[in-house]
Amino acid sequence: MVGTKKQWRIRGYDSTTPIYERRVDSGQLTERQLRALLMALTAKAGLTFDEIVGAYATRRSKIANDFLHVHRDGPFPRFMCGDNPYFIADIVDADDQGGIRARI
């Protein structure tokens, strides 16, 4: 449908158990802001202070890790961050309550 409003659907999981869900109008977050948001949610939900420091450390340094790396997936805008817990953000139609991803 032309003119359908798009939203970011942000979901968090601990294994397969949902721990968070929120929808935000797509115009309210840039891709950069969305990536930073996923990193913050992942850090808050399951990382220690030392693991967070390691995620920001210089690559291949002694303390570095990839715990807050954000991956882009698929032909639709879909971003993922974390292992367990982890967070996913994808674009959906605002009127879609079933969770089918929308094309933008």
C-alpha positions as CSV (number, residue, x, y, z in Angstrom):
1,M,0.0,0.0,0.0
2,V,1.4,3.4,-1.1
3,G,1.9,5.9,1.7
4,T,1.9,3.4,4.5
5,K,3.7,4.6,7.5
6,K,6.9,2.6,8.5
7,Q,8.2,1.9,11.9
8,W,11.2,0.3,13.5
9,R,10.2,-2.7,15.5
10,I,12.8,-3.3,18.2
11,R,12.7,-6.6,20.0
12,G,15.0,-8.2,22.6
13,Y,15.3,-11.9,23.5
14,D,17.0,-13.9,26.1
15,S,17.4,-17.2,24.2
16,T,13.9,-17.5,22.7
17,T,12.1,-15.6,25.5
18,P,11.0,-12.1,24.5
19,I,12.3,-9.5,27.0
20,Y,11.5,-6.3,25.2
21,E,9.5,-4.9,22.3
22,R,8.9,-1.3,21.1
23,R,7.9,0.4,17.9
24,V,9.3,3.8,16.9
25,D,8.3,5.8,13.8
26,S,11.1,5.3,11.2
27,G,11.7,9.0,10.9
28,Q,12.6,9.3,14.6
29,L,15.8,7.3,14.4
30,T,18.6,7.4,11.8
31,E,20.4,4.2,11.0
32,R,23.4,5.4,13.1
33,Q,21.1,6.1,16.1
34,L,19.4,2.8,15.7
35,R,22.8,1.0,15.8
36,A,23.8,2.9,18.9
37,L,20.5,2.1,20.5
38,L,20.9,-1.7,19.9
39,M,24.3,-1.5,21.4
40,A,23.0,0.3,24.5
41,L,20.1,-2.1,24.9
42,T,22.5,-5.1,24.6
43,A,25.0,-3.7,27.0
44,K,22.2,-2.9,29.6
45,A,20.6,-6.3,29.3
46,G,23.6,-8.6,29.6
47,L,27.1,-7.3,29.7
48,T,29.4,-6.6,32.6
49,F,31.3,-3.3,32.9
50,D,34.5,-5.0,31.7
51,E,32.7,-6.5,28.7
52,I,31.4,-3.1,27.7
53,V,34.9,-1.6,28.0
54,G,36.2,-4.4,25.8
55,A,33.5,-3.8,23.2
56,Y,34.9,-0.2,22.7
57,A,38.6,-1.2,22.9
58,T,40.9,-1.1,19.9
59,R,40.4,-4.2,17.7
60,R,42.8,-7.0,18.4
61,S,44.0,-5.5,21.6
62,K,44.2,-7.7,24.7
63,I,40.8,-6.6,26.1
64,A,38.9,-6.3,22.8
65,N,35.7,-8.2,22.1
66,D,32.8,-8.1,19.6
67,F,30.0,-8.3,22.1
68,L,28.4,-5.0,20.8
69,H,28.9,-5.5,17.0
70,V,25.8,-4.7,15.0
71,H,25.1,-6.9,12.0
72,R,22.9,-5.9,9.1
73,D,21.0,-8.8,7.6
74,G,18.9,-9.4,4.5
75,P,17.2,-7.4,1.7
76,F,15.1,-5.6,4.3
77,P,16.7,-3.2,6.8
78,R,17.2,-5.6,9.7
79,F,19.9,-5.1,12.4
80,M,21.0,-7.4,15.1
81,C,23.3,-7.0,18.2
82,G,24.4,-9.4,20.9
83,D,24.5,-13.1,21.4
84,N,22.3,-13.8,24.4
85,P,20.5,-11.6,25.3
86,Y,20.3,-10.1,21.8
87,F,18.3,-7.4,20.1
88,I,16.8,-7.1,16.6
89,A,15.4,-4.1,14.8
90,D,13.5,-4.3,11.5
91,I,11.1,-2.1,9.5
92,V,7.4,-2.9,9.6
93,D,4.2,-1.2,8.4
94,A,2.7,0.9,11.3
95,D,-0.6,-0.8,10.9
96,D,0.9,-4.3,10.8
97,Q,0.5,-6.1,14.1
98,G,1.5,-9.5,12.8
99,G,5.2,-8.7,12.4
100,I,5.6,-9.0,8.6
101,R,8.5,-6.9,7.5
102,A,7.8,-4.1,5.1
103,R,9.7,-2.9,2.0
104,I,10.9,0.6,2.1
